[in-house]
Amino acid sequence: MDMQQLLTEVVNLKASDLHITVGLPPMMRLHGSLKPFEGWNRLTPADTEAMITGLMSPDVLKRFDEDGEVDFLIRDPGRGQVQGERLPPAHVGRGGVQGDTHRDQVP
């Protein structure tokens, strides 16, 4: 499963958040509780970096390099959008990204 599959699963399950953090498996906030994705091991720094940078445009990556953290938005027409915040290792102790999902249409 790659990052796009994780995002699809988050949307399909109507989870509110996706957390990608070094040292933990990918996590989702489902019904108010953080739950790990089944079948995933703890993410290494290389895993996390590859997953996160694959979502970010060159401009967003440049802003992260300059500022040490960055907010970004991923839109997927028909499914919704993910608002992400990439944090440096010093901020969370491990580094990673948190994303909040928003549907295109509110039920």
SULBEL-V452381 format. One record per backbone hydrogen bond with DSSP energy under -1.0 kcal/mol. CO is the residue of the C=O (numbers start at 0). NH is the residue of the N-H. If there is no record, write none. Layout:
# SULBEL-V452381
co = <CO	CO>
nh = <NH	NH>
This chain:
# SULBEL-V452381
co = <1	2	3	4	5	6	7	8	9	15	16	17	18	19	20	23	25	26	27	28	29	32	34	36	42	43	44	45	46	47	48	49	51	56	57	58	59	60	61	62	63	69	71	73	75	75	79	80	81	82	83	84	85	86	87	87	88	94	95	96	97	98	99	101>
nh = <5	6	7	8	9	10	11	12	14	100	28	98	26	96	23	42	36	18	34	15	32	29	27	39	22	47	48	49	50	51	52	53	54	60	61	62	63	64	65	66	67	85	83	81	78	79	75	101	73	99	71	97	69	95	90	91	92	21	86	19	84	17	82	80>
